[in-house]
Each structure stands twice: as structure tokens, then as C-alpha cells.
């Protein structure tokens, strides 16, 4: 059984075919931010990181990746997931992308 180096920096990717951003360390997925698209709106439904990688800001990087890609594609975001909602609502820097 191989182990994942917990102190390594994650690679954050956007995977449009899977409707998510994902975090990988040593080619193993350690987190994701999933969304559903409906009529030009991306509803973020889940953001999660494996517990042993918590507290490193990876969830925030995953949400930021979805936000960046939504801006590039001129989509709006509805943050249904509690983490994304807390990160985005009430912040001026996300006003342009919030539905």
C-alpha cells in the first residue's frame, strides 16, 4: 500500500467533464469541489478534502478554481455547499460571479 506525502503541495485541476475541480497529491485524489450546471448557473453542491489533509486551505483552492473557471466561461455560481457559501457570500470579490 502506498502512502501520500501529507506535506506535499496539491495539484488543483479543473475537470469539466466531471463538473468539478479536484486536488491531487502524488496522482491520488485528496479533494473535490463538485457542481451541477443548469441554464448557465453552476451550483456548487459539495466541497470536501480527505481529513488527513484538512486545515491546509485546500478546500479554498478548490472553490477558487471553480470560481476562476466560471469567470472564464461567463457562468454564475450558486454556492449551495456550506463551505462555498461561507467563502463567497458577503464578499465583494465574488459579487460578479454570484447568481
C-alpha positions in Angstrom: 0.0 0.0 0.0 1.4 3.4 -1.0 1.1 6.4 1.2 0.5 10.0 0.2 3.0 12.6 1.4 0.8 14.8 3.5 3.2 17.8 3.4 3.3 17.9 -0.4 1.6 20.7 -2.3 -1.6 19.6 -4.0 -2.1 20.0 -7.8 -5.5 21.6 -8.4 -7.2 20.8 -11.7 -10.5 21.7 -13.3 -12.3 18.7 -14.8 -15.2 20.0 -16.8 -16.4 16.5 -17.9 -16.8 15.6 -14.3 -18.2 19.0 -13.3 -15.6 19.6 -10.6 -12.3 20.8 -9.5 -10.1 18.2 -7.9 -6.9 18.2 -5.7 -4.2 15.6 -6.2 -1.1 14.7 -4.4 1.2 12.0 -5.9 -1.5 11.4 -8.5 -4.1 10.4 -5.8 -7.2 12.5 -5.4 -7.5 14.1 -2.0 -10.4 16.5 -2.5 -13.0 17.9 -4.8 -15.4 20.7 -5.4 -18.4 19.5 -7.3 -21.1 21.5 -9.1 -24.2 21.0 -11.3 -24.8 23.2 -14.3 -28.3 24.4 -15.1 -29.0 27.2 -17.5 -25.6 28.9 -17.2 -25.5 28.6 -13.4 -23.0 26.3 -11.6 -24.5 25.2 -8.3 -21.7 24.1 -6.0 -23.1 21.0 -4.2 -20.1 19.7 -2.4 -16.6 20.6 -1.3 -14.5 18.1 0.5 -10.9 17.2 1.4 -9.7 14.0 3.0 -9.5 14.5 6.7 -5.7 14.0 6.9 -5.2 16.9 4.6 -7.6 19.3 6.4 -6.6 22.7 7.7 -4.2 23.5 4.8 -6.6 25.7 2.7 -7.1 23.0 0.0 -10.9 23.4 0.1 -10.5 27.1 -0.6 -8.2 26.4 -3.5 -10.8 24.0 -4.9 -13.6 26.6 -4.7 -11.3 29.3 -6.2 -10.6 27.0 -9.2 -14.3 26.6 -9.9 -14.8 30.4 -9.5 -11.9 31.1 -11.9 -13.3 28.7 -14.5 -16.8 30.1 -14.1 -15.5 33.6 -14.8 -13.6 32.4 -17.9 -16.8 30.8 -19.2 -19.1 33.6 -18.1 -21.1 31.4 -15.8 -22.8 32.4 -12.5 -22.4 30.4 -9.3 -24.9 29.4 -6.7 -22.9 28.1 -3.6 -25.3 25.5 -2.1 -22.5 23.7 -0.3 -22.0 25.3 3.2 -18.2 25.8 2.7 -18.6 27.5 -0.6 -21.5 29.7 0.7 -19.4 30.8 3.7 -16.5 31.6 1.5 -18.4 33.5 -1.1 -21.4 35.3 0.4 -20.9 38.8 1.6 -17.5 39.2 -0.1 -17.1 41.9 -2.8 -14.5 39.9 -4.7 -17.2 37.3 -5.6 -20.1 39.6 -6.4 -19.5 39.4 -10.1 -19.9 35.6 -10.2 -22.7 35.1 -7.6 -26.1 34.4 -9.0 
